Amino acid sequence: MQVRHEWPLHKEKKTPMKCIPLNIFDSPFLRLIQDWENKTIKRSVWGMFCLWNSDYVKFWRDVDAIGYKYDWFNANKKVAVSYSYKRILKKIRSFIKTYNSIKENGYLSEDYANRFVIVLEKPFENMKYGYDHECLGYEIWSGHHRAASLAYLGCKEIDLIIAGPE
């Protein structure tokens, strides 16, 4: 599985008409968990420095710098987005909470019942813009934190929802 491309990172970084495949195993999402588990991120001033220099924070700062994402329902429309450090920190706390819940209770446990990972039948840009690029498996639309957590924990197969263009 790979992460979604409604964020125009590749386009803004001068890679037009082409998606850069970002496998979940080589994603900022999974690397954040690795850093968390390897204690690279400590609960200290130094840990906050390490955190702010992590690939996960850099990813969200890049999205923030672009300032928009594509609207799923109207592909020609751009939706303004902003990711302040406060918002990114909130995402990190939520991510770690999700990871710990899956680690302790399993996928789709009480707190996350019916919170399936959702993947796209075809990549977003193929469906919405007619781009022709390969997708290494499915493209994750919703559940990046859950997918990264499950990948880190060694899950080989999960229940998920496959969404079509409608």
N, C-alpha and C positions, 0 to 999 in steps of 0.2 A: 504494500500500500504506500501511497505517497500523499504528501500534503496538497491542499487545494491551491488553485491559482486564480481565485477571484481577486487576490491581492496582486497588483500589476508589478511586482518586484522585478521580474525579468524584463518587462517592457521598459521600465524606467531605468534599468541598468543597461540599456542599449542591446538587448537581445530580442529584437522584434520577431514576431511570428514563430516563436519557438519557446516551449516550456523547458525549464531546467528540471529534470526529474529529481525529486527530493524524497528518497525512500525514507520511510518512518524510522528505519534503523540508523540513518545518517542525518537525522533531523535535530534542530535545536531543542525540540520537545524531549527526545530521548536523552540527549546530552545533559539536559537539566537534571533529569532523574539520576543519571550516572554521577554527576557532580554532587548531588544531594546524598546519595548512598555512599560515595567515596569520601564524604566529609570535606570535599573541596570547599563547599559553601558552609562556613561555620557561622554560628550565631554571635558575631562580633563585628567590630568596625572593619577588620580585614575581610571577613566573610562577605560583608556588604560590598566591598570593593570588588571581590571576586565575582559576586553575583552580577553587579552592573557591567562587568566585562564579559559576561557569559554570552554564548551564541543566542540563547533564548531572548535575553534583553536586547541584544543587537538586532535580532529579527524584528521585534516589535518596534524598536526605534526606527528601523528602515521603513516599516509600514507607516509609522507616524510621519516620517519625513516626506513620504509621497502624499499623504493626506487624504487619500481616497481608496475605495475598493469598488469593484463592479457590482451593480445591482443584479441579483440572480434573476429576477422577474423581468427586468428591462435592461438587457445587456448593454445598451448604449448609454445608460444613465450611470453616473458616478455618485457614490454615496460618500460623504465626508466622514472621515474617521480621525480620531486623535487618541494617542496612547501616551499619556503623561507617565512619569516615573511612579506616581501614586497608583495609577490604573494598572501598570505593569506589575507592581508589587502585589496588588490585589489578585491579579491573574496567577502569579506565582504561588501565593498562599492557597488559592483555590485548587491549583494544579497539585500541590503537595498533599492537600487534604484528599483529593480524588485518588491519587496514587496510594496513599496510606490506607484508604478505605478498600480499594481493590486488593491490595496486598494482604490486608487482615480479613476481609469478608468475601472477597471474590467479585467477579464481574457480574453486574445486574443484581447485586445484593439489595437489601432493604432500601437503603438510601438512594440507590441507583436503579431500582426496578424499572423496566421499560425505557431505560436510557441507553438505547443501542447506539453503537457506532454506525453512522450513515455514510455510505460511499456512493459515488456516482457511477452509473453504468458506463458512461463515456466521460472523458475529461471535460471540465467546465468550458474551456476555450474551444474545444472541438465542437461542443453542442451549441454554444452561443455565438461563436465567431467563425466557425468553419475552418479553424486552424487544423493542420494535419501534423500531429506529433504523437509519438508513442507515449503510452502510459504504462509504467511498470506495475501492473496489477490495477487495482482500483484506486481512484482518487478519493481521499477522505474529504467529506463535506462537513460533517459534524462529529465531534468526538476525538479530536486530536490528542487531548490529554489522556483519555481513556485508552486509545490505541497505543500511544507511546508507553503508558504504564503496563499494558498487557504484553507488549513486545519486550520490554525490559524484564518482565517477570517470566518470560519464556513461553507464553501461550502460543501455540501453533495454529489453532483454529478458534474462532469466536462466532457467536450469533451476531448478525448485523443486518442492516436494511440496505438494499440496493435501490437507489433512486434513479429514475429515468428522466428524460428531458422535461416532462410535464411537471 
